[in-house]
C-alpha cells in the first residue's frame, strides 16, 4: 500500500471552536491507513511545517530505521523536505501514527493505522473508530507554551517546533523512576477512593484509579476531532454487533470510556487478542488501544470518555432508532461499575509468549518533580542516560518501578511485551504510583529502541531511555 502524509499548518473546526493547529492534511484525525498483515506500507511524508518532524508508527514491530525517532533511528524531516517510510506491517491490530519530535503530538498530528488479519473470522456487523484526544492548541496556548509554563520559563523552549535539541526527536529526557502493579479484574467504582488522597507531586488532577492523573488542564476533550457539544454520531441498527477500535491519542490524559445502556466486550489490547472480558467501562492510558464489541440496543445512547481524574469528558452519540438525545452533561452509570484496565487482561492462548528463562533483566525506576519540571528513568534524563543493553535472542525482563505520585503509561518501541502470569501482549502499559509492573519481551528486533512514558510532557522533559541491542 502507498500513502502520502502532508503535515502542515491548518485551520480546524472542532465542532464550533475554530483553531489554528498542525495536522496531516485538513482533518483530525489524519487519514486512515489500512493494510493487511504481511503487506508493505510505503508512506511518503512531505513536511510543510515550520519545524522538523517525523512519523512514529506506534506499536508496530517494524525495522529500526523506519521507527521515526530523530537522533536515534533517523535524521529529522526538515521543513520543505520529504522522507519515505517503507516497512512490513507484521501483526494484525489497531495502531496509530504520530510525530516523535518535541510535543507535536499535542497538536493535531495523529492518525489511525489498522493492520487487518486475513484469517480473522469477523463476527461483527460494523466497525467504528473512536479516537480520543485532549486539546489545547489554538485556544490561546500552544503545547510549547504549555510546556514552557510547566518549566517556568515563560516562553516556547525552541521556537515553533518545540523540543530541546539534545535528544532523540528533540527530547531532553529528564530522569524518571517508577513502580507499577496490575490490579484485580474489574474495578468497582462504588468505593473508588482508595488512591484519591495520594499526593501527586503537584499534579493538577487526581484519579481514584490512577493516582496523579496529569499535569495539563485542557479546554476540550475530543472524539474524532469533535467537542461534546457537536458530537460525532455513530449509526446502526438494534441487535447489530459492532467492533469499536479505540485509540487514546491524548498527550496528558487517560480516559474512562463507557457506552450508556450497554456492556462492553473487550477483545483486543494494543492490537493483540485477549481472553474476552465483559466490562461496563475501560480505562485507556495515553498510547493504548482497545478493541471492543457491543450489541446495540434501540434508541440514542451517549458514548462518554471521562478525562480520568480531570474535569471534562469527550463524547459521541450512538443512534439506532428514535429517542431523545441525552444531555451533554450525562454521566452513564456504567462509568462507575465494572471498570477494566489493560493491566487486568489476559492474553489469548495463541499469542502467549512461550515460557523460557529470563536471560537479562533491567530495572527502570520512574521518578520526577514538578518544580523543577523534570522526569527521569534511573535518576537520569534521556540526554544523561545509559542505554539498556540487550542481545539478539534473549528473553528480557523489564521492571517499571514508579517512585512518583503520577501514573506513567510506559511504551516500548519495536516490540510487544507480555504482562506476568499470562497477561496481555502489549506495547504500552500503565504504571501506577508507588507500584511496580514487570513485563517480558523477546529481543527479536535488533536496533536502538526508545522506551518512554507516553505522557508527552514527561517524555519531553526526560522520561525516556534506549533499549540498545549489542553484538
N, C-alpha and C positions, 0 to 999 in steps of 0.2 A: 504494500500500500504506500502511496505517496501523498504527502500533505505539505501545506505551506502555512507557517505561522508568522504573523506580522505584528510583533509588539510595537505599540505606538501610543502617543497621547490621544485621548478620545474625550468626548462629552457623552455621558451616560445618563439615561433616565432610569432611576431606581424604582419607578412607580409613583412619581411625584417629585421627589428631590432630583434636581439636575446637578450633576457633579462632574468636575474635570478629574480624570484619572488616567491610568495606563491600562491597556488591555490588548489581548490577542485579536485584533480586528476591531469590530464595532460592538461586540456583545460581551457580557459577563454572565455566566462563564464563557470561556472561549470555545472554539469549535470542538465538537465531539469527535474524537478519533477512535476508530474501531478496527481491530484486526483479529485474525484467527490465530490461536496458539501455534507457534512454529513459523508464523509468517514474518517477513522482514518489513519493518516500518522505516520509511525514508522521509524525514521531515526537514524541510529547508526552513530555517529561521532567518528572516530578514529584519534586522534591528533598525527601527525608525525612532527609537527613544533617544532622548538627550543624555544617555548614560550607557555604560556597559551593561550587558545582561548575559543570560544563559538559560537553558532549559534543563531541569532535572526531571527524570521520569520516575516518579515516586513509587517505590515498591517493586519495580521491575528488576529482575536479576539479569542485567544486561552486561555487555562488555565494558570494561572500566573507562575507556577513553570516550564513551558516549554518555557518561553519567551526569555531566553538566555542572561540575563544581570547579569554577575557575581557581587556579592556584594549586589544585590537587589533581584534576583529570584533564583540564584543557585551559587554553587562554580564553579570556572573556570575549564575547562577541561585541566589538566596538560599535558605537553609533554609526549608521550608514553602511555597515558591513553585514555579511551573512555567514551562516555556518549550517552545514547539513549533518544531522544526526541520522545514523543508519545502524539498526540493530535488530536482532531477532527477539520477538516477544515470546518467552518460553512458556510461561504459566498462565492459564486462564484466570480471569478475575477482574475486579473493579480497581482501577488505579487512577492516578491523576498526574498532571504535569504542571510545573511552576518554575520560576527562576530560582537560582541559588546564588544571588548577588544581593548583599545587604538585606533590607527588609522589603524588597519589591513584592513579595507575596502578599503584603498587606495593602496592595493596590488591587487592581482587577486582573492581575496576571495569573490566571489558572484556568484549567480545563480538564475534562474527564477523558481518560483513556480506558476503553473496555477491550479486554482480550477474551474472545469467545472460545468456548470449548466445543470442538466439532462433534464430540461424543456426548454432550450433555443431553439428557432426556427431556429437558424442559419442565413441563408440569405446571405451567402458568399461562395465563391468557394475555397478559400485557406486561410491559416493563416501563417503569418510571425512573428517572434520575432526579435525585434530590441533593443539591449541592448547598451546603451551609457555609455561611461566612459572617464575620464581624467586620463592620465597615466604618472607616473614618475619613478616607481620602476625599478631598474636595468639599469637606464640611466646615472649613475654617482651619483645619490642620492637615498636614500631610503626615504619613507614617514617619518620615525622617524628623519632623518637628516633634512628634510624639516621643521618639527615641531620645532626641536632644533634651526634652523636658524630663524624661526619666533620668537621664545622665546629669541633669542640672546644668547643661552647657548653654541653653538658650538659643541654640541655632542648629541647623542641619549639620551633621558631622562631616560630610564630604560632598556638599553640593546636591544637585538634583538627583543624582543616582543613589546617594546614601552609601553607607558601608565604609568601614575602615579599610585602609589599603594593605594591611599587613596580614591577611589570612585568606584562605580559600573563599572565593566569592566576595572578598572584602570583609571577611569576618574577623574582627579582633576578639577571639573566642575566649573571653574571660572564664576563669575556672569554675567548676561546679562539682557538688558531691551529693550523693543521694542513696536512698534505700526504699524499696517498694515491695509489697506483698500482694498476692491475689486475695480477693475477698470471697466470702461464701456466695454461692449461686443465688441470685435474686436478692436485691437489697430492699427490705421492707421499709418504705419511706415514712410509715406511720410513726416510727421512732427515730427518725434520721437526724439526731442531734449529736451523735457520738463524737464527731470531729469538729463540730461547729465552733467550739471555743478555742481550737488550736491557733496559736499565733501564726501569722503568715508573713513575717518579716517585712511588714509594711505594705502587704498586698492590698489592693483596692477591693478585693472580694474574697469571700469565704464560702465554701460549699460543704454541706453536711456529708457528702460522699467523698470529695476530693481534697478537702482542706483548703489551703490557699489556692485560689482559682484563677488568678490572673492579675496583671499589673495595669491594664489599659481599660479605660471606660469608653465604650463605643456608643455613638448616637443611633446606629442602626444595626440590626441583625437581619440577614437576608436568606431567603430560599430562592435559588436560581436567579439571583440578581434582583429580587423584588422585596420591598419592605412589607411588613404585615398589613398596612393599610391598603395595599394594592396587590393582593397575593396572587401567586401562580395558582391556577385551578387545574387539578388533575381530574379527568372524566373517565368513568367506567360504568359498568352495569352491576346491579346486585348479583351476588354469587360468583362474580369473577375472581379468579386468583391472580394476584399481581405481584411481580417481583419488583421490589424497590431497592435500587442501588443508592446508598447514602454515602456521601463524601463530606468530611469536615475539612474545608479549605481555609478555615479561620486561622488567625495568627496568634491569638492570645486567649481563645475561648473554647472550652468544651461545651457540648450541647447535650441536653437530655431530651430525647425525641419520643413522642407518642402520637398515635392517631386515635382521636376521640372515638369511643364506641367500638374499638377493635383491639384484638390482641395481635402481637407481632410474633412471627416465627423466624428466629434468627438462623440463617443457613450458611452464611459465609462471613469471615472476618479477614480484612486485608487481602482479599482475593481468594483465600483458601477455604474449602468447605469445613464446616464444624458439625459436630453432632447436634442436630436441630434442638433448639430450646424455645419454649413458649415464654414470652415476656410481655409486659404491658408497656415498658419503656426501655430504651437503651441509652447509655452514656457513651458519647463518641468524642475521644480526645482529638486534638489537632493532628492531622495527618492520617487518622484512622479511617477505614471504610467498612461498612457493614452492608450485607445483602439481607433483605427481609422479605418474607412472604406474608400477605394478608388476603383474607377472603372478604370481599367488600359487602357491607351492609347496604341498606336502602336509605338514601337521604343525602344530607350535606354535612360533612364532618371536618373538624379542624385538625390539620397536621401541624403540631406545635413542637418547636425545638427551643426549650428554655436555654438561655445563656447560663450555664451551670455556675451558681454562686454569684451571679450578677443580676442586675435589674434589666429585664428585657427579654425578648424572645424573637425567633424567626417563626414565620407562619405561612402555610399554604392551605388550600382547601381541596377536599376530595368530594366531588359531586357525582352521585349515581342516580339521582332522581330529584323530585321536588322536595322543597323544605326551606326553612328559614336559615339564612346564613348566620352561623354563630358569631357572637360579638368578637371584636378584635381582641378583647382582653380575656377571653375564655381560657380557663386552665383545665384541660381534660383531667379527670380524676385518675386516669391511667398513669399520669406522671408521678403519682405518689404510691403506686402499687409495686408490682414486681419489676424492679429496675436491674438491668443486667449490664455489666462491663465486659469488654473483650477479655479481661483477665479471668473472667469466670468460665469461659468457654473451653470445650474440649475438642480436639481435632477429630475430624472424620478418620476412621481407621486407615483409609487408603492414602492419607497424607501424613501419617505419623512418621517422625524420624526413626529409622531403625535403631534399636538400642546398641550403643557402643560405649566404651570407656572414654571419659573426658581426657584429652591429651594436653590441653592447655587451658588455663583459666585466667581471667583478668577481672579485677575489681575496678568499677567506675563509681567513685564517690561523688555525688552531686551536691553542690552547695552554692551559696551565693548570698548577696546582700542587696538591699535597696539603696543604701547610701554608704559607699558609692554603689552605683548600679553596675553589678559585676557578677557573672555567673561562671562557675568553674567545674571541671572534671578533674578529680585527684589534685585539687588545690591549684590548678593552673588554667589560665585561659588557653585558647587554641594556639595562639602565637607562641606561648611558652611551653606547650605540652610536649610530652614524649609519646610518639606513636605506640600503639599496642601491637606487638609483633605476633604474627601467626604464620603457619606454613601450610602449603597446599596439602589437602587430605586430612588435616587434623579435625577432630571434634573439639569445639571451643565452647567454654562456659563463660558467659559474661554475667557479673553480679552488679546490678544497678542498685546502689545504696544511697537513698535520699536522705541527706542530713539537713535538708531545708524544710521550711514550712509551706512550700509550694509544691503542687504536683507537677511532674515533668513527663510529657509523652516522648519517650526515647525511641529514636528511629535509627536503624542501621541500613546503610545503602548497600545495594548489590546482593543482598541475601534475605532469606526469611529465617526466622528462628522459631524454636519450639518452647512453649511455656512448660513448667515442670509437670510431671505426672500425667503425660498425655494431653497437656493443654494445647490451646490453639496454635497453629502455624501463623506467625505474624511478622510484620516488619516494623511496627510501631506499637509500643506498649506503655500504658500509664503506670507511672511510679509515684505512689502517694507519699505524703510527708512522713518522715521517720520510719519508713518501711523499706524492705529490700525485695527486688524481683530478680530471679535467676532465669536466664534463657540459655539454650544450647543452639549452636548452628554448625553446619558443615562448612569448613573452609574449602569451598569448591569453585571459587570465582576470583582468581588472582587479580591483585591491583591494590590501589590505595583508596580506602572507602571511608567517607565521612560517617561519623556516628555522633548524633547530636540530639538535643532537645528540640522538639518541633514547636515549642513556643518560640517564634521567630525572634522576639526581643531577647530571650535568653541565649539563643544560638548566636545572635549577632554580637553579644557582649561577653561571649566566652565559652558557653557550654557545648563544646564540640571537641572531638578528638579523632584521629585517624586510626582505622584498623588497617594495619600495614603488612602485606604479605612479604615474606623474606625467603630468599633462596635456601 
